């Protein structure tokens, strides 16, 4: 039974945790835990305690105390993840890294920074701006999300098209293994001898350990940047243009797409100048040498014109550029204007399949009766369909999840993947079998075993099976809590 | 099962002959690794044959060294056992090439030359510096790379997915065929640079990039290696349209026959300029301004390709590769130039990416070992590492070519998980893995 999987958290364990990190750094009262029940997704589960360590040694001790007590451990950054990765699926101890937020070192000569995992993504770029450097991966949540979470999820963002996702920017990691050992993976140079443990750790979604220091590459700010907005009457034209731009040999710094539904949410809220009657817009940015971007910008214009763009605008001033981007970065948030809830999906398809897959996405939405608003990192073939719904209507959440599954299936059938940047997490682990065989998943389990990761370590994430996973609901957690009595906390 | 005693000839023969038939031949010196000649050379003609042969070898305790083009076989420690060379040469087909998506899936035995020709028809290429005869699988296993990483990054950044035959013959896939994908653990990254110790790569999917519209190479002579490194880093600060930059010392310049005069102690800065016509012209001008006091030579597009290919070939002799934080290159190179170690020997560095390659003068094994240890200490002190990429077996028996590594316990666990019988490349990787 599931109840056996959930151990109670007695006061002795709480005292042990408090001895390590201090009383003010351990939360265990039910009312304090509510904010830690969820991340950016639909799934929820309440942890039994949340601990805020401030250094690697404390992280290691906390991990050992929890596992010795038979309690699950779930790492957590800012909780902005979009696959349920920070949800304490089986309760237990959440290790929140948000108080480890020092930028330890900026080495401008080597264009690298050493940071703690709780540093907010955008804060790093701000801190190194005076050196004319920046940190390239820019998830939409960059004002809040932490770099540790970015490492766990191998986060992306609009500018990853030209500069690569998080893994391309991580040189080294200090991690606390699931057995509580502190080790370094990678280092300060681009390559280190031995297996690329750094490479396999990035994107492992907190199932192989907790990162406590990160060595990140910084990029020099480009000499010049140009941002274009291409407006199309039809979604098909816009998605065809995406493929043509890349096929033409231009790799823009960013190539984003928003459909009519998104424009309908964004424009009234943010007034960024997207035409309300457009079928879709492409936001295209090129950067580099002035000469290079002049060539690229004219190539982009030519392609968009040939694909039937109604208009191609170019931002002349920084303020205009920022305005065009404000629409993109605020897109998901603006969706709240269209419906009480939206379910963000994350799929990838080969770029040439974008037109067909988008048509399929709309068809699925129609079948289920949900409007779908699409935001895409189109240059990478990375779709974010947002299913708009109202969770107060009975049965609607379940149908949304079903529609989401069908959309994921459409991506897989087109030769794509179930996630481009949000991770598998809790939410999509049952879809993993759509793209990997049992043998493939067994090979991943070997990696997990090599890191000493147990069933209690960030349980129910990434892997399709897990002891007790998929069975625990909040109701069950509440029941165990009652049984445990006043001296135990769940 | 496996035993410490080497299996007798019949074990390998009886395990592999039924599967491979004529695809199993006697070992030849051509397939020797560090002086060890295998008893057999296996050349499976399909992935199925390869996996069956590997499973049988694993079962029989037969040690296998995967063999692609044989270009990187100098890398690694001396094998602890070596019974069979497993060639991937016959697995050389294109599985899928979607030029419009800029992705390609090929079998691992295809050579870079073959692949390059196929991609060039569509104006595309895979920007991993590897010898033309190197196979896809071999280059990935050895984490081949060179000066192009200045603009294009490392091999691991281009590999979207791969299939490997594990030691027990079970095929597994990691990654996928799309350019962005975070589903599951990043097994492709784990495989790149693992020297065939976790599995035999049988298939790889890459993202591709368009061939630059125009290319040329500028060579500029500077009075010292330090000044050369400074010039290259200064050029890099400007974000010019460069796809590679290299520092070349006088002995290396002589071997490369660069066509430009250089005094002993001086250095050549080589810049690979690539892009659209306007960007190339701008870059050429900016570099000329940075090199006003230097003798310069411009190589055209045709000569550019062959120049950079030869540049990344072996320097010969005992060869070392240091991977450093970029700003440490200058200091590391200076210790070579001032001391006895590499002075007067061919040296090529890629300062912007922190790589220094140097050949050592022939000397007694003891002396070479102490030079390696000293240079390695310098590299480590600078925040990097040093690998001996080519050495005679006597030297390899004295030193660990990889040096000490962090997280060795985790690496051993991985090896244990993927290849518990130590069938694949035993003893050649870090820490005796």
Interface residues (C-beta under 8 A of the other chain):
Chain A: X107 X109 X110 X111 X112 X153 X154 X156 X160 X164 X165 X167 X168 X177 X181 X183 X184 X185 X187 X188 X189 X190 X191 X192 X193 X194 X195 X196 X197 X199 X200 X202 X203 X204 X220 X222 X223 X243 X246 X247 X249 X251 X288 X289 X290 X291 X292 X294 X295 X348 X349 X350 X351 X352 X377 X380 X381 X382 X415 X416 X417 X418 X419 X420 X421 X422 X423 X424 X432 X435 X436 X437 X439 X440 X441 X442 X443 X444 X446 X447 X448 X449 X450 X451 X452 X462
Chain B: X98 X99 X100 X101 X102 X103 X123 X143 X149 X153 X154 X156 X157 X166 X170 X171 X172 X173 X174 X176 X177 X178 X179 X180 X181 X182 X183 X184 X185 X186 X187 X189 X190 X192 X193 X194 X198 X209 X210 X213 X237 X238 X239 X240 X241 X275 X276 X278 X279 X281 X282 X283 X323 X324 X325 X326 X327 X328 X353 X354 X355 X383 X384 X385 X387 X402 X403 X405 X406 X407 X408 X409 X410 X411 X413 X414 X416 X417 X418 X429 X430 X431
